[in-house]
């Protein structure tokens, strides 16, 4: 697939919807981001997980392999980012979560859906689940100065995954009315994620352009290289390799800015990384996709 075609057909729709959210914010229209986050995290995403995993046709082993690869990819990224920050003498609490945990949900899920189809989305959800759980625990723990693993049991996606796996492993089927309701609710997750991303970007500013540029390059190019290495390590090919590489190469997640703001870890610096890495992703993602498609 040509890079121009990838840009228009795969990357374009993702960032166009985010642009709508950005323009909405710049126009002064309200959007309760707290309410949107609550709906997305508590209802829409769990429904998306149940609907996608139960209808994907993928075996549990394939989803488990992607989850394991996600763990390895993020562990390598964490170690590499820590080493980079130590050499650069930059604060760990401020930058380590941002360089390690990327935007595998807002951008990664729709990108993998458009690029690799329903099976790609299912595998991306396996990656996103690991990323999300560790973001709310390990990443938040780094920012706060202490881990919060107990929070996992309060996350609805944990129970959504468990239910989906039971359905897949037993071959059971939900009643038609329930399956359709879950599909409808899950369908709002990705659009709301993208609109919320664009809306959030409108309120963020760049504190240090040069540092944000360099660290954003490290996040995108380093994530791509680590994802490629991990795919080779696990012997992944085709859609699985593409999903792992692309999810590993996502820009900085907005959630890391919220953690930095909550715990007083130079949030303006993290905001700059979110903005710059997301803008740079528009240029790099077509190239990354061309390499794996």
N, C-alpha and C positions, 0 to 999 in steps of 0.2 A: 504494500500500500504506500502511495506517495506521501511525503511529509505534508504537502499542502492539503491533501485529502484528509489525513489524520487530524490536522489542525482544524479543519472546517467541520468534519463529520463526528469526530470523537471528543476532542478537547473543546471545540467551539461551544457546543450546547452547555457544557458544564460551567464554563466561565461566563456565558451569556446570562444564565439564570442568576449566578452570583452578582453579575453587573446590575441586574434588575433590583436586587436587594440593596446594592450600593447606591444606585440612583434614588431609590425610595428613601433611603436615609438622608442623602444630600438634599432632597427636596423638602425635608422637614416633616415627613409623614411619620407617625409613630409605629413602632413595632416592639412589643413587649418581649425582649430577647429572653428574659427569665421564664416567661410562660412558654415560649417556643421551645426552649431547652428542656423544660419539664415534659412537654408533650412528646418531643422527639425521643428523649431518653427513657421515659416511663411507659409510653404506649406505642408510638409509631415504630421505633426501631425494634423493640421486641416482636411486634407483629411482622415486620419485614423479615426478621430472622426466621421466625416460624414458617412463614409463607415460602420464603426462598429455599430454605433447606429441605422442607418436606416436598417441594415440587421439582427440585433440581435433578433428581435421578443419580446424584453422586453417592458413592458409598461412604460410610463413616470413616473408613481407613484413609480415603483421599482427603477428607476434611481434617482428620487428625494429623496427617502428614503436613498439611499446610499450617496448622496451628503450631506444630513442632518447629517447622522452618521459620515461622514468625518469631518464636521464642529465641531461636539461635540468631536470626538476623538482628533483632533488637538488642540482644546481649552483646554482640560484636559492635553494634553502633554505640551502645552505652560505653563500652571500654575505649573505643576509638575517640569518642567525643570527650571523655574524661581526660585522656592523654593529651589531646589537642588543647584543651582549656588549661591544663597544668603547664604546658609549654608556653602558651600565650599569656599565662598569669591572669586569667580572667576568672571571675567568681563562679564557683561550681553551682551554687544554689540558683543563680540567675540564668545561666546558659545551658547547663546540662540537660534539664528536661526539654528545653526547646530544640536542642540539637538531636535528641534521641527519639522523642515521640512526635510523629508527623501527623498530617491531616489525612489519615486513612479513611475517615468517615465522610466528611463533607465533600471532599474531592475524589478520594480514592474509590469509593463505592460506585458512584455514577460513571466514573472513567472506566472502571473495569467492566461495568455492564455494557457500555457502548462499544468498548474495544473487543470484549471477549464473549459477550452474550450472557444468558442466564447462568451457565456453569461458572463463568468468570465471576459473576456477582456472588455466587455461593462460596467460592473459594476466597473471595475478597472479604466476605463476612467472617470467615474463619480467622483470617489475619486480623481484621478489625476488632474482633472479640478479644483476642490476646492483647492487642494494642490498647484497647479501651480499658480493660481490667487493670493492666499494669500502669496506665496513665493515671487512673484515679487512686492507685495505691502507691506504687514505687515513685512515680514522678511527683505526685503530690507530697509524698514523704520526703523526697529530696528538697523540695521547695520549703516545706514546713520544718525540716530538721528532725523528722520522725515518721516512721512508716505507719500506715493505717489499713492493715490488711482486713480488719473486721468489716470495713465498708463494702467489701466484695459481696457479702451476703445480703446487702440492702440494694443491690443493683438488679433491676428487673431483667436485664439481658441474660443474667446467669440462669434464671428460671426459664426464660424463653429458649435458651440453648438446650437445657435439660429436657424440656418438653419436646422440642424438635427432634432430638436424638432418640428419645423413646419412640416417637412416631416412626422415624426412619428405620430403627432397628427392629421394631415389632411388625412393621408393615401395616399398622393401623391407619385408619383414615378418620379425619374429623368430619362431623356432619356438614353437609353442603352449605347450610346457612352460616355455620361458624367459619368454615374455610373462606367463604366469600367475604365475610365481615373482616376477617384477619387480612385478607388480600387488599381490601379497600383501605383499611387503616394503615397498613404497611406501605401503601403506595404514596402516602403523603410524606414519608420520612425523608427521602432524598431531596425533593423540592424544598422542603422546609430547611434542611441542612444547608443547602446552597444559598437560599435567600438570607438565612441567618448569618452565613459567612460573609456575604457581601455587605450586609447591614453593619456587622461588626467592624469590617475593614474601614468603613467610612469614618469611624470614630478614633482610629489608631493613627499615630504619627511616628515618624522615624527620628530617633534621637541622634544616632551616629551613622551616617550613610556609609562610610568606608567599612566600618566594622560589620555593619549589617550585610553589606555586599559580600564580604569575604566569608562570613559565617553561613550565609545563605548558600553560597557556592559549595561550602563544605557539606551542608545538609543535603542538597540535591545531588551533587556528583558523588559524594561519599555514600549516600544512601543507595544510589544506583549501583555503584561498584560492590557494596556489601550484599545487596540483594542478588546480584549476578553471581557472586562467589557462593552465597548460601544455596542458590538454586543448583549450582554445580555440585556442591557438597552433598545435597540430597538426591542428586540425579534427576531433578525435575526438568521436564520438557513441555513444549506446547503451551497450553493455557495456564497450567500451574506455574511454569517458569515466568510467564508474562505477568501474571498477577503478583507473584512474590516480588519481582523486580520493580514493578510500578508502585506497589504499595510501599516498598522500602524507600522509594525516591520521592515521596510526597513532601510538600513544603511544611513549614512549622505550623502546628495546630494552635488555634485560637485559645484552646483550653489552657495552654501553658502560660499565656498572658494573664488569664484570670488567676492562676495560681500565684504568679509573680506579684500581681496586684494585691491579692489577699494576704500574702506573707511579707510584703514590703521588700521584694527582691528586684529592685530597679525595673519596674514594669515597662517603663518607656523604652528600655533596651530590647526587651522581649517583643514589644509592640512593633518595633522596627524590623525585627526578624520575621514576624508574621507577615507584615506588609511586603517587604522586599522579596522574601522567598516565594510568596504567592505570585507576585508579578513576574519573577524570573521563571516560575514554573510554566507560564504560558509559552515561553520560548523553548524550554528544555523538554517538556513532556512530549511534544511531537517527535523529537529526536529519540527519546527513550522508548516510545511506543514503536517507532520504526525499527528499532534494534531488536524488539522481542516479538513482533507480529509476523 
